[in-house]
Amino acid sequence: MLDCVIIGGGPAGLNAALVMGRAGRKTILFDEDKPRNRVTQESHGFITQDGVKPSEFKKRARTDVQKYPSVSIKEERVEIIEKASGVFRIQTKGGTDYTAKTVLLATGLRDVLPEIPGIQNVYGTSVFGCPFCDGWEMRGQALAVIAENERAFHMGKLLSNWSRDVIVFTNGYQVLDEEKDILARQHVAVVEEKIEGLESKGGQLTSIRLKNGQEIQREAGIVVTDLVQSAPFAEQLGCEVTPNGGIKVDSFGRTTVEGVYACGDTSLSTPSQLVIAAAEGNKAAAGVIMDFVEAAFL
Ligand SMILES: Cc1cc2nc3c(=O)[nH]c(=O)nc-3n(C[C@H](O)[C@H](O)[C@H](O)COP(=O)(O)OP(=O)(O)OC[C@H]3O[C@@H](n4cnc5c(N)ncnc54)[C@H](O)[C@@H]3O)c2cc1C
C-alpha cells in the first residue's frame, strides 16, 4: 500500500512530492497536466523562477522530484477517491485502482471567464487574472478592469498601483455605489454600460466596444473570474469547505477528514501565487509525515 497519493502536479503537488520523496515515503503523484496558468507565456514573482515559462517551471520541478526513488509521477486523471476502514481507494480515468494510507489534494482551481465576445483572444496575453502576477508588464498603460461583481472595487483600487489610467468595466451590472466616488478620487473611472466585445490584435487588447456604440481604447487589463474547484474530491470525501468554496485546512494542510490533506489554490487562500502554492505543498507533506511519525510512537 502507498503511503500517500498526491492528486495534482502543479507547484503545490510537486513540492509536496519532493518533501515526501526526501522522507523516503512511497508516493504516487497523479497529474492531468491542466494547470490554471497554462494560458500564459511567463510566470512572475517566484524568486529564482521569475519570468519562467509555466511548462519549463513544471519540467524543472519534475526533475527535482524524480531524484527520489520512492516517488513516481503518472500523467493520468483521478476520477474517484473513496475511504473505507481507514484506507483510501483511488481510481484513475483508465480504471486502475490504487490504495493509500493518505491522500493529498493539490488539484487547484478553474477560472470561469465572463461571457464577453473576444475575451478568449486576450486572456493570458494582455488580460490577466492578477496584478501581482502580470502588473509590472502592463505598468503605465491604458488599463481595464473587467468585473461583474463587487470585487470590481477592490481590483480597481489595486490596479491603480500600476497605472494612473484605469477604467473599471462592470458589463452592465450595478455592483458599485458610493465606491464609484472613492475610485474617482484616485482617477479610476467606472463604466457600467454592457460590453459588446473586446477588440484585439495578435492577443493584444486594443479597445472595448460598448452596446451604446462607444469604443474605449485600452491596452491591457485584469479580468475578475469566477473560481471553481477543478476536482470534486472534497465533496466525495466529505471535507468541510470554507464560505468562499476553498477546502478547509489547518496550517499543515490537514482537512476535516482524517488522512486527507489539501494544499495550494484548492484551499482558496489569497493571493493565488505559485510560490504560496509550493510553500503550502511543502507544509502539507510535512503534515503527512509528522502524522505518520506521531502515530508510530503512540
Ligand atoms: C492567467 C494566470 C496567470 C498566472 N500567473 C501567475 C504568475 O505569474 N505568478 C504566480 O505566482 N502565479 C500566477 N498565477 C496563479 C498560479 O497559476 C496558481 O496560484 C498556481 O498554479 C496554483 O498552483 P496549484 O498547484 O495549487 O494548482 P495548479 O497549478 O492549477 O495545478 C493543479 C494540477 O492538478 C491537476 N488536476 C486537477 N484535477 C485532477 C485530477 N482529477 N486528476 C489528476 N490531476 C488533476 C491539474 O491538471 C493541474 O495540473 C496565474 C494564474 C492565472 C490564471
The ligand as a Tripos MOL2 file, in Angstrom:
@<TRIPOS>MOLECULE
LIG
   53    58     1     0     0
SMALL
NO_CHARGES

@<TRIPOS>ATOM
      1 C1         -3.6710   33.5260  -16.2230 C.3       1 LIG1
      2 C2         -2.9380   33.2530  -14.9340 C.ar      1 LIG1
      3 C3         -1.6570   33.7140  -14.7710 C.ar      1 LIG1
      4 C4         -0.9700   33.4720  -13.5760 C.ar      1 LIG1
      5 N1          0.2930   33.9610  -13.4330 N.ar      1 LIG1
      6 C5          0.9450   33.7630  -12.2860 C.ar      1 LIG1
      7 C6          2.2500   34.3240  -12.0920 C.ar      1 LIG1
      8 O1          2.8020   34.9880  -12.9690 O.2       1 LIG1
      9 N2          2.8500   34.1200  -10.8920 N.ar      1 LIG1
     10 C7          2.2480   33.4060   -9.8860 C.ar      1 LIG1
     11 O2          2.8620   33.2540   -8.8230 O.2       1 LIG1
     12 N3          1.0260   32.8650  -10.0520 N.ar      1 LIG1
     13 C8          0.3600   33.0240  -11.2060 C.ar      1 LIG1
     14 N4         -0.8960   32.5210  -11.3620 N.ar      1 LIG1
     15 C9         -1.5040   31.7520  -10.2550 C.3       1 LIG1
     16 C10        -0.9560   30.3040  -10.2780 C.3       1 LIG1
     17 O3         -1.1780   29.7360  -11.5520 O.3       1 LIG1
     18 C11        -1.6210   29.4590   -9.2090 C.3       1 LIG1
     19 O4         -1.5840   30.1010   -7.9510 O.3       1 LIG1
     20 C12        -0.9050   28.0990   -9.1180 C.3       1 LIG1
     21 O5         -0.9110   27.4500  -10.3730 O.3       1 LIG1
     22 C13        -1.5690   27.2220   -8.0760 C.3       1 LIG1
     23 O6         -0.8630   26.0170   -8.0130 O.3       1 LIG1
     24 P1         -1.6070   24.6420   -7.6440 P.3       1 LIG1
     25 O7         -0.5350   23.6190   -7.6130 O.co2     1 LIG1
     26 O8         -2.4550   24.8280   -6.4520 O.co2     1 LIG1
     27 O9         -2.6240   24.3750   -8.8540 O.3       1 LIG1
     28 P2         -2.3430   24.1990  -10.4280 P.3       1 LIG1
     29 O10        -1.0640   24.8240  -10.8220 O.co2     1 LIG1
     30 O11        -3.5780   24.6560  -11.1060 O.co2     1 LIG1
     31 O12        -2.1640   22.6390  -10.6000 O.3       1 LIG1
     32 C14        -3.2210   21.7310  -10.3660 C.3       1 LIG1
     33 C15        -2.9280   20.4770  -11.1610 C.3       1 LIG1
     34 O13        -3.8520   19.4430  -10.7540 O.3       1 LIG1
     35 C16        -4.2880   18.7530  -11.8990 C.3       1 LIG1
     36 N5         -5.5500   18.0760  -11.6080 N.ar      1 LIG1
     37 C17        -6.7550   18.6310  -11.3030 C.ar      1 LIG1
     38 N6         -7.6780   17.6660  -11.1250 N.ar      1 LIG1
     39 C18        -7.0380   16.4870  -11.3290 C.ar      1 LIG1
     40 C19        -7.4610   15.1150  -11.2990 C.ar      1 LIG1
     41 N7         -8.7360   14.7760  -11.0350 N.pl3     1 LIG1
     42 N8         -6.5600   14.1390  -11.5650 N.ar      1 LIG1
     43 C20        -5.2510   14.4690  -11.8600 C.ar      1 LIG1
     44 N9         -4.7990   15.7460  -11.9030 N.ar      1 LIG1
     45 C21        -5.6930   16.7430  -11.6480 C.ar      1 LIG1
     46 C22        -4.4180   19.8510  -12.9530 C.3       1 LIG1
     47 O14        -4.4920   19.3140  -14.2650 O.3       1 LIG1
     48 C23        -3.1450   20.6750  -12.6750 C.3       1 LIG1
     49 O15        -2.0370   20.1880  -13.4090 O.3       1 LIG1
     50 C24        -1.5990   32.7470  -12.5340 C.ar      1 LIG1
     51 C25        -2.9030   32.2630  -12.7070 C.ar      1 LIG1
     52 C26        -3.5810   32.5180  -13.8850 C.ar      1 LIG1
     53 C27        -4.9830   32.0190  -14.0360 C.3       1 LIG1
@<TRIPOS>BOND
     1     1     2 1
     2     2     3 ar
     3     2    52 ar
     4     3     4 ar
     5     4     5 ar
     6     4    50 ar
     7     5     6 ar
     8     6     7 ar
     9     6    13 1
    10     7     8 2
    11     7     9 ar
    12     9    10 ar
    13    10    11 2
    14    10    12 ar
    15    12    13 ar
    16    13    14 ar
    17    14    15 1
    18    14    50 ar
    19    15    16 1
    20    16    17 1
    21    16    18 1
    22    18    19 1
    23    18    20 1
    24    20    21 1
    25    20    22 1
    26    22    23 1
    27    23    24 1
    28    24    25 2
    29    24    26 1
    30    24    27 1
    31    27    28 1
    32    28    29 2
    33    28    30 1
    34    28    31 1
    35    31    32 1
    36    32    33 1
    37    33    34 1
    38    33    48 1
    39    34    35 1
    40    35    36 1
    41    35    46 1
    42    36    37 ar
    43    36    45 ar
    44    37    38 ar
    45    38    39 ar
    46    39    40 ar
    47    39    45 ar
    48    40    41 1
    49    40    42 ar
    50    42    43 ar
    51    43    44 ar
    52    44    45 ar
    53    46    47 1
    54    46    48 1
    55    48    49 1
    56    50    51 ar
    57    51    52 ar
    58    52    53 1
@<TRIPOS>SUBSTRUCTURE
     1 LIG1         1 GROUP 0 **** ****
